[in-house]
């Protein structure tokens, strides 16, 4: 195992425990010229690598590049080996942490048979589609309720690709593509 200073060991150990092996943020009290000296030495030895920071993920910046972007520090495989950690173990732990942080996939909503919503879907599946008046007649709902069901329950919750087109003499006709 390579001889490390206490600061180097702290930086590498903390990074091995973070997602994506980020070395940032640095330990408290390490900033300015001291931080630059330690990090430069670690980059020179191949333990750290400077990579573009993903600002959408709010990754902490090591330095700004001047064009609205910045860089962050990532531990390399050599840096992990310097503290006695196998890179495969770190990658596996990072994958486990990432998987645990993700919420379970939502169950797709399915319409129940025999409901007024199912009646509207059946009308929309016809080749000629259906107007709001036809859906009102079939469901005994008011027009605003039918339009709300189309935009809310059918389009948003069920994700149905409903098309609206103006037909002369009939008004706006809604239908599902074949």
Secondary structure, DSSP 4 states (H G I P E B T S, - for coil): -----HHHHHHHHHHHTSGGGB-PSPPTT--HHHHHHHHHHHHHTTSEEEEE--GGGTPPPSEE-SSS-EEEEEE-HHHHHHTT--HHHHHHHHHHHHHHHSPPPPPPP-PPTTSHHHHHHHHHHSTT-EEHHHHHHHH---HHHHHHIIIIIIIIIS---EEEEEETTTEEEEEE--
